[in-house]
Amino acid sequence: MVKRLFWFWVILLMATAACTPGENPSKGGNTGALGASVKKFNEGLLKEDVKKAVLDVLKEHYFWDSSIPTIVDLTQYATALDVLEGLKYKPNDEFSMLVPLDLYTSIIVFGKITDTGINVALDDKQKLYVAFVFKNSPADKAGVKRGWEILKINDTRIPVNYPLDSAFKRLNETLKIDIDFQTSDSTYSSKSLEKAEYTANPVLHQQIIKLDSLGKDKNESLKVGYWVYQNFLISEGLTPKRSAEVQESMEYFQNQGVQELIIDLRYSSGGEVEVAERICNYITPAENTGKLMYTKKNNTLQSKNNLTVPFAKAGTLALKQIIILTSKRTKGPAEFILNVMEPFLKVVQIGESTSGMPVTISQLSSFNSKLTDNNIELLAVTSRLANSTGVTDYWDGFPKNFPATPSPNGGYLYHLAYDSPQYNWGNVKDYQLAAALQYLKTGKFGNRLGGTYIRPAWEKVRLADNGIHYKFPTYQ
């Protein structure tokens, strides 16, 4: 059986299925089929044969299988969740988890979500804002937009520095949610939203931005594509596996003749590897076809599933650099793109340091019927990804002090700019978008938005251990 590899869409699934053993599954809106699903899942976690199934599957497929003790006393664990938590390789594995199988299938495979469609973020003053709204969700139909400040959720007034995890919980604790907003034009609006099922849209926004008066030649202009992409989901029924939305966006930018591309991945935390591969094939120069993109390494028992994946140019975009916008919530796919593209074209990261996830997880319940019979999906780390030069250990995210690629075409530049959810998509006041446009127009960044450092691909320094390392320059 071939395992599907992906970066997990953690926030959305856990917000939907946040129930622990012993909780009432009907509380917080988990009623009907959803309540029954969570109830069966919770009951299964308490069973001895399920605890053993988790152990057995991990011994065979877990990337850090050698860290699992030869003898494990399962009686010391109250639930299967405790077994998994006790066997995780610390501190690197914060990703493996157990979730209701049918919810996984609905949300991760098909992108079907049941909530209001609102995702939130804090601005630089720690005020809570709508970060984005999914198309066709209850919030979208009610006219809610990115850039609206959230003042109250049900009976809870939202102060400055309100924790994001608490905000997600409040937005999902009841079937019907009353929210008070201050809109982007400083008016007040109250919305009563009821959870409903919809399909998440990966593309949150796309547009063409034209820059004039470039450099010394005032007659030059530049067409810039701005693309906000949230989840790396595969479109159902397409072979080979890919995203129809990605293809449509890239064809749109090609037809518009864009010369530069800004990819906004501030709120991207998961999705499937094949979609990230496809995006890399769209943005890579054509001459890289056939060159190594990345390698995938499994544990010793599963080494037959190791992969070496080459580039295969898609489309006609001819880019010499790519600009990627990031936040603290960015992980997985965006980091993959940053890592695998750096050897082949200039990568410009603008934003905050990313989360750090150089591994993929796989769905493993099908390897033991005790899991599937109890509506349990075991999602565990099974492989580690490395770029063409072997760079893989970016556990602290990007930027990171790891070896750059000694290539005249590669390179890396990072500029610190904070997330600004108080501005809607495409607003040139947005700190990160403004920094990207300023860089494209002048080749420089302003000091107001943060510091910048450059990691030249050719700069080396020999350290005391006599190994060759790459110097990590300080902020300018």
C-alpha positions as CSV (number, residue, x, y, z in Angstrom):
1,M,0.0,0.0,0.0
2,V,1.3,3.5,-0.9
3,K,1.1,6.0,1.9
4,R,-0.2,9.5,1.2
5,L,2.4,12.0,2.3
6,F,1.2,15.4,3.5
7,W,1.7,18.2,6.0
8,F,-1.2,18.1,8.4
9,W,-3.9,20.8,8.3
10,V,-3.7,21.0,12.1
11,I,-5.7,24.0,13.1
12,L,-8.8,23.3,11.1
13,L,-9.2,19.7,12.0
14,M,-8.5,20.1,15.7
15,A,-10.9,23.1,15.9
16,T,-13.6,20.8,14.3
17,A,-12.9,17.7,16.4
18,A,-11.6,19.1,19.7
19,C,-12.9,16.4,22.0
20,T,-10.9,14.4,24.5
21,P,-11.8,11.1,26.1
22,G,-14.5,11.6,28.7
23,E,-15.9,14.7,27.2
24,N,-19.5,15.0,26.1
25,P,-19.4,14.9,22.3
26,S,-22.6,16.8,22.0
27,K,-21.1,19.8,23.8
28,G,-19.9,22.7,21.7
29,G,-22.1,21.8,18.7
30,N,-20.8,18.2,18.1
31,T,-24.3,16.8,17.5
32,G,-25.7,14.2,15.2
33,A,-23.3,12.4,12.9
34,L,-20.4,14.4,14.2
35,G,-21.2,13.6,17.8
36,A,-21.5,9.9,17.0
37,S,-18.2,10.0,15.2
38,V,-16.3,11.6,18.1
39,K,-18.0,9.3,20.6
40,K,-16.9,6.2,18.7
41,F,-13.4,7.6,18.5
42,N,-13.2,8.4,22.2
43,E,-14.5,5.0,23.2
44,G,-11.9,3.3,21.0
45,L,-9.0,5.2,22.6
46,L,-9.7,3.4,25.9
47,K,-9.4,-0.1,24.4
48,E,-6.3,-2.3,25.1
49,D,-6.2,-3.7,21.5
50,V,-6.2,-0.2,20.1
51,K,-3.3,0.8,22.3
52,K,-1.4,-2.2,21.1
53,A,-2.3,-1.4,17.5
54,V,-0.8,2.1,17.8
55,L,2.4,0.6,19.2
56,D,2.6,-2.1,16.5
57,V,2.1,0.4,13.6
58,L,4.6,2.9,15.0
59,K,7.3,0.1,15.3
60,E,6.9,-0.6,11.6
61,H,6.4,2.9,10.0
62,Y,7.4,5.6,12.4
63,F,10.4,7.6,11.1
64,W,12.1,7.5,14.5
65,D,11.3,3.8,15.1
66,S,14.7,3.2,16.7
67,S,13.6,5.5,19.6
68,I,10.8,3.1,20.6
69,P,11.8,0.8,23.4
70,T,12.0,-2.9,22.6
71,I,9.5,-3.7,25.5
72,V,6.7,-1.2,26.1
73,D,4.4,-1.7,29.1
74,L,1.0,-0.6,27.7
75,T,-0.7,-0.9,31.1
76,Q,1.0,2.3,32.2
77,Y,-1.0,4.3,29.5
78,A,-4.6,5.2,30.1
79,T,-5.5,5.7,26.5
80,A,-4.1,5.2,23.0
81,L,-3.4,9.0,22.9
82,D,-1.2,8.5,25.9
83,V,0.6,5.7,24.1
84,L,1.3,7.9,21.1
85,E,2.4,10.8,23.3
86,G,4.7,8.6,25.3
87,L,6.4,7.2,22.2
88,K,6.9,10.4,20.3
89,Y,10.5,11.4,19.5
90,K,10.9,14.6,21.6
91,P,11.3,17.4,20.9
92,N,11.1,17.1,17.2
93,D,7.8,15.3,16.9
94,E,5.0,17.7,17.7
95,F,3.0,16.5,14.6
96,S,1.9,12.9,15.1
97,M,-1.6,12.5,16.4
98,L,-4.8,10.4,16.5
99,V,-8.0,11.8,15.0
100,P,-11.4,10.5,14.1
101,L,-11.0,8.6,10.8
102,D,-14.2,9.9,9.1
103,L,-13.4,13.5,10.0
104,Y,-9.9,13.1,8.5
105,T,-11.4,11.8,5.3
106,S,-13.9,14.6,5.1
107,I,-11.6,17.5,6.0
108,I,-8.1,16.5,4.8
109,V,-9.0,14.4,1.7
110,F,-12.0,16.4,0.4
111,G,-11.6,19.7,2.2
112,K,-15.1,19.7,3.6
113,I,-15.3,21.8,6.8
114,T,-18.2,22.5,9.1
115,D,-17.7,25.8,10.8
116,T,-18.3,29.5,10.1
117,G,-15.4,29.9,7.8
118,I,-13.5,32.5,9.8
119,N,-9.8,32.3,10.6
120,V,-8.1,34.8,12.9
121,A,-4.8,36.5,13.5
122,L,-3.2,39.2,15.7
123,D,-1.8,42.4,14.4
124,D,1.4,44.0,15.6
125,K,-0.6,45.7,18.4
126,Q,-2.0,42.3,19.4
127,K,-5.6,43.1,18.4
128,L,-7.7,40.2,17.0
129,Y,-8.6,40.4,13.3
130,V,-10.2,38.2,10.7
131,A,-7.2,36.8,8.9
132,F,-9.2,35.2,6.1
133,V,-12.6,33.9,5.2
134,F,-13.3,30.8,3.1
135,K,-15.4,31.2,0.0
136,N,-19.0,30.0,0.3
137,S,-18.7,29.7,4.1
138,P,-21.4,31.2,6.4
139,A,-19.0,34.1,7.1
140,D,-18.4,34.7,3.4
141,K,-22.1,34.7,2.7
142,A,-22.6,37.2,5.5
143,G,-20.1,39.6,4.0
144,V,-17.3,39.2,6.6
145,K,-13.9,40.3,5.2
146,R,-10.2,40.1,6.2
147,G,-9.3,43.3,8.0
148,W,-12.3,43.3,10.3
149,E,-11.4,43.6,14.0
150,I,-13.2,41.1,16.3
151,L,-14.6,42.8,19.4
152,K,-16.8,40.2,20.9
153,I,-17.6,36.5,20.4
154,N,-20.9,35.4,21.9
155,D,-20.6,36.8,25.5
156,T,-16.8,37.1,25.5
157,R,-15.3,40.5,24.9
158,I,-12.0,40.3,23.1
159,P,-9.2,42.3,24.8
160,V,-5.8,43.1,23.5
161,N,-3.4,40.0,23.6
162,Y,-6.3,37.6,23.5
163,P,-4.7,34.1,22.9
164,L,-5.3,32.7,19.4
165,D,-6.1,29.2,20.7
166,S,-8.8,30.7,22.9
167,A,-10.2,32.6,19.9
168,F,-10.4,29.5,17.8
169,K,-12.1,27.7,20.7
170,R,-14.7,30.5,21.0
171,L,-15.4,30.5,17.3
172,N,-16.1,26.8,17.4
173,E,-17.8,26.2,20.8
174,T,-21.4,26.5,19.6
175,L,-23.4,25.9,16.5
176,K,-24.6,29.5,16.4
177,I,-22.0,32.3,17.0
178,D,-22.7,36.0,17.5
179,I,-19.7,38.2,16.6
180,D,-19.3,42.0,16.9
181,F,-16.9,43.5,14.4
182,Q,-15.3,46.8,13.7
183,T,-15.0,46.8,9.9
184,S,-12.1,48.2,7.8
185,D,-14.0,51.5,7.4
186,S,-14.3,51.9,11.2
187,T,-18.0,51.1,11.3
188,Y,-19.5,48.5,13.6
189,S,-21.2,45.3,12.5
190,S,-22.8,42.4,14.3
191,K,-23.2,39.1,12.6
192,S,-25.1,36.0,13.8
193,L,-23.4,33.0,12.0
194,E,-24.5,29.4,12.1
195,K,-22.0,26.6,11.3
196,A,-22.5,24.9,8.0
197,E,-20.6,22.5,5.8
198,Y,-18.7,23.9,2.8
199,T,-15.6,23.0,0.8
200,A,-12.4,25.0,1.6
201,N,-11.0,27.0,-1.3
202,P,-7.1,26.9,-1.5
203,V,-6.8,30.2,-3.4
204,L,-7.8,33.1,-1.1
205,H,-6.8,35.9,-3.5
206,Q,-5.0,36.6,-6.7
207,Q,-4.4,39.8,-8.6
208,I,-2.0,41.6,-11.0
209,I,-0.1,44.6,-9.7
210,K,1.6,46.9,-12.1
211,L,4.7,48.8,-10.9
212,D,5.9,51.9,-12.7
213,S,9.1,54.0,-12.5
214,L,11.5,51.1,-11.9
215,G,15.1,52.0,-11.1
216,K,16.8,54.6,-13.2
217,D,14.7,54.0,-16.3
218,K,11.4,55.8,-15.5
219,N,9.7,54.3,-18.5
220,E,10.0,50.7,-17.3
221,S,7.1,48.9,-15.8
222,L,6.7,45.5,-14.2
223,K,3.7,43.1,-14.0
224,V,3.6,41.4,-10.6
225,G,1.4,38.4,-9.8
226,Y,0.2,38.4,-6.2
227,W,-1.1,35.0,-5.1
228,V,-2.5,34.1,-1.6
229,Y,-2.6,30.4,-1.1
230,Q,-3.8,28.6,2.0
231,N,-4.1,24.8,1.8
232,F,-2.3,22.4,-0.5
233,L,-5.2,20.2,-1.2
234,I,-5.5,17.8,-4.2
235,S,-8.5,18.2,-6.4
236,E,-10.6,15.0,-6.5
237,G,-10.5,12.9,-9.6
238,L,-7.4,14.4,-11.2
239,T,-4.5,12.1,-12.4
240,P,-1.7,12.6,-11.7
241,K,-2.6,14.0,-8.3
242,R,-2.7,17.8,-8.5
243,S,-4.7,20.9,-7.6
244,A,-7.0,22.3,-10.3
245,E,-6.9,25.7,-8.4
246,V,-3.1,25.8,-8.7
247,Q,-3.3,25.1,-12.4
248,E,-5.9,27.8,-13.0
249,S,-3.9,30.4,-11.0
250,M,-0.7,29.6,-12.8
251,E,-2.3,29.7,-16.2
252,Y,-3.9,33.1,-15.2
253,F,-0.5,34.6,-14.3
254,Q,1.1,33.1,-17.5
255,N,-1.7,34.6,-19.7
256,Q,-1.3,38.0,-18.0
257,G,2.5,37.9,-18.7
258,V,3.7,38.4,-15.1
259,Q,7.4,38.9,-14.7
260,E,7.5,38.5,-10.9
261,L,5.5,36.4,-8.5
262,I,4.7,37.0,-4.8
263,I,3.3,33.9,-3.1
264,D,1.6,34.7,0.2
265,L,1.7,31.7,2.5
266,R,1.2,33.4,5.8
267,Y,-1.6,31.0,6.9
268,S,-0.5,27.8,5.1
269,S,0.2,25.0,7.5
270,G,-0.6,21.8,5.6
271,G,-1.5,19.9,2.6
272,E,-0.2,17.3,0.2
273,V,3.4,17.0,-1.0
274,E,2.4,16.6,-4.7
275,V,0.7,20.0,-4.7
276,A,3.9,21.7,-3.3
277,E,5.9,19.8,-6.0
278,R,3.7,21.1,-8.7
279,I,4.0,24.7,-7.5
280,C,7.8,24.3,-7.6
281,N,7.6,22.9,-11.1
282,Y,5.6,26.0,-12.2
283,I,8.1,28.5,-10.7
284,T,11.4,26.8,-11.5
285,P,13.3,27.8,-14.7
286,A,12.9,25.4,-17.6
287,E,16.6,24.5,-17.6
288,N,16.1,22.7,-14.2
289,T,14.0,19.9,-15.7
290,G,15.5,16.6,-14.8
291,K,17.6,18.0,-11.9
292,L,17.0,16.7,-8.4
293,M,14.3,18.6,-6.6
294,Y,14.3,16.7,-3.3
295,T,14.7,13.4,-1.6
296,K,12.4,11.6,0.8
297,K,13.9,9.3,3.5
298,N,11.9,6.7,5.6
299,N,13.0,4.5,8.4
300,T,15.1,1.4,7.8
301,L,12.1,-0.9,7.5
302,Q,10.5,1.3,4.9
303,S,13.6,2.2,2.9
304,K,12.1,0.7,-0.2
305,N,9.8,3.7,-0.2
306,N,12.6,6.3,-0.3
307,L,12.3,8.7,-3.2
308,T,14.4,11.0,-5.3
309,V,12.2,13.4,-7.2
310,P,13.4,15.5,-10.1
311,F,12.0,18.8,-11.5
312,A,9.6,18.7,-14.4
313,K,8.9,22.2,-15.6
314,A,5.2,23.0,-15.8
315,G,3.8,26.0,-17.7
316,T,5.7,28.9,-19.2
317,L,6.5,31.2,-16.3
318,A,10.1,32.5,-16.6
319,L,11.1,33.6,-13.1
320,K,14.6,34.4,-11.8
321,Q,13.4,34.8,-8.2
322,I,10.4,34.1,-6.1
323,I,9.1,36.1,-3.2
324,I,7.3,34.2,-0.4
325,L,5.4,35.9,2.5
326,T,5.4,34.0,5.8
327,S,4.2,34.2,9.4
328,K,4.8,32.2,12.6
329,R,1.9,29.9,11.5
330,T,3.6,29.0,8.2
331,K,4.9,25.5,8.1
332,G,5.3,22.4,5.9
333,P,4.6,23.4,2.2
334,A,6.0,26.9,2.3
335,E,9.1,25.7,4.0
336,F,9.4,22.9,1.4
337,I,9.3,25.5,-1.4
338,L,11.8,27.8,0.3
339,N,14.2,24.8,0.8
340,V,14.0,23.1,-2.5
341,M,14.0,26.3,-4.6
342,E,17.0,28.0,-3.0
343,P,19.6,26.0,-5.0
344,F,18.0,27.0,-8.3
345,L,16.7,30.6,-8.1
346,K,16.8,33.5,-5.8
347,V,14.4,33.0,-2.9
348,V,13.2,36.2,-1.0
349,Q,11.4,35.5,2.2
350,I,9.5,38.4,3.7
351,G,7.6,38.1,7.0
352,E,8.2,36.4,10.3
353,S,10.1,33.2,11.0
354,T,8.2,30.1,10.0
355,S,7.2,27.2,12.3
356,G,9.6,24.5,11.3
357,M,8.5,21.2,9.7
358,P,11.0,19.3,7.6
359,V,9.1,16.0,7.8
360,T,5.8,14.6,6.4
361,I,3.2,12.5,8.1
362,S,1.2,9.6,6.7
363,Q,-2.2,8.0,7.4
364,L,-1.5,4.7,8.9
365,S,-4.8,3.3,10.2
366,S,-5.2,1.0,7.2
367,F,-2.2,-1.1,8.4
368,N,-4.2,-2.3,11.5
369,S,-8.0,-3.0,11.4
370,K,-8.3,-2.3,15.2
371,L,-7.8,1.4,14.3
372,T,-10.2,1.5,11.4
373,D,-12.8,-0.5,13.3
374,N,-12.8,2.1,16.0
375,N,-12.9,5.2,13.7
376,I,-9.3,6.1,14.5
377,E,-6.8,7.5,12.1
378,L,-3.1,7.3,13.2
379,L,-1.2,10.2,11.6
380,A,2.5,9.8,12.3
381,V,5.8,11.2,11.0
382,T,7.1,8.7,8.4
383,S,9.7,10.6,6.3
384,R,12.1,13.5,6.2
385,L,12.5,15.7,3.2
386,A,15.8,17.2,2.0
387,N,16.6,19.5,-0.9
388,S,19.1,18.7,-3.7
389,T,22.1,19.6,-1.5
390,G,20.9,17.6,1.6
391,V,19.5,20.5,3.7
392,T,16.8,19.1,5.9
393,D,17.0,20.0,9.6
394,Y,15.1,23.3,9.7
395,W,13.3,22.5,12.9
396,D,13.4,26.1,14.0
397,G,11.9,27.2,10.6
398,F,13.1,29.8,8.1
399,P,15.3,31.8,8.3
400,K,17.8,29.4,9.7
401,N,21.6,29.1,10.0
402,F,22.0,26.1,7.6
403,P,24.3,25.7,4.6
404,A,23.3,27.6,1.6
405,T,23.8,26.3,-1.9
406,P,27.0,27.2,-3.8
407,S,25.3,28.1,-7.0
408,P,25.4,31.4,-9.0
409,N,21.6,31.1,-9.7
410,G,20.6,30.3,-6.2
411,G,20.5,32.5,-3.1
412,Y,18.5,33.6,-0.2
413,L,17.4,37.0,1.2
414,Y,15.2,37.5,4.3
415,H,13.4,40.6,5.4
416,L,11.5,40.8,8.7
417,A,8.0,42.3,8.4
418,Y,5.1,41.5,10.7
419,D,1.7,40.2,9.7
420,S,-0.9,42.9,9.3
421,P,-4.4,41.3,9.2
422,Q,-5.9,44.7,9.7
423,Y,-5.6,45.2,5.9
424,N,-7.5,43.3,3.3
425,W,-5.8,41.3,0.6
426,G,-4.0,43.5,-2.0
427,N,-4.0,46.6,0.2
428,V,-0.5,48.2,-0.4
429,K,-0.5,49.3,3.3
430,D,-0.1,45.6,4.2
431,Y,3.4,45.5,5.8
432,Q,4.6,42.4,3.9
433,L,3.1,43.2,0.6
434,A,4.4,46.7,0.8
435,A,7.9,45.4,1.5
436,A,7.7,43.0,-1.4
437,L,6.6,45.7,-3.8
438,Q,9.3,48.1,-2.5
439,Y,11.9,45.4,-3.1
440,L,10.7,44.7,-6.6
441,K,10.6,48.4,-7.4
442,T,14.0,49.5,-5.9
443,G,15.9,46.4,-5.0
444,K,15.9,47.6,-1.4
445,F,13.8,47.4,1.8
446,G,12.8,50.3,4.0
447,N,14.0,50.2,7.6
448,R,10.5,50.8,9.0
449,L,9.4,47.3,8.5
450,G,12.3,45.4,10.0
451,G,15.8,44.2,9.4
452,T,17.2,42.3,6.4
453,Y,20.0,39.8,6.0
454,I,21.4,38.2,2.9
455,R,22.9,34.7,2.8
456,P,25.2,34.7,-0.3
457,A,25.3,31.2,-1.9
458,W,29.1,31.4,-2.4
459,E,30.2,32.7,1.0
460,K,32.0,30.0,3.1
461,V,33.9,30.1,6.4
462,R,36.0,27.3,7.9
463,L,35.2,26.6,11.5
464,A,37.2,25.0,14.3
465,D,36.0,21.4,13.4
466,N,37.7,21.8,10.0
467,G,34.4,21.3,8.2
468,I,33.1,23.6,5.5
469,H,30.2,25.7,6.7
470,Y,28.4,28.7,5.2
471,K,28.4,32.0,7.0
472,F,25.1,33.4,8.2
473,P,25.4,37.2,8.0
474,T,24.0,39.4,10.7
475,Y,21.1,41.9,10.2
476,Q,21.9,44.9,8.1
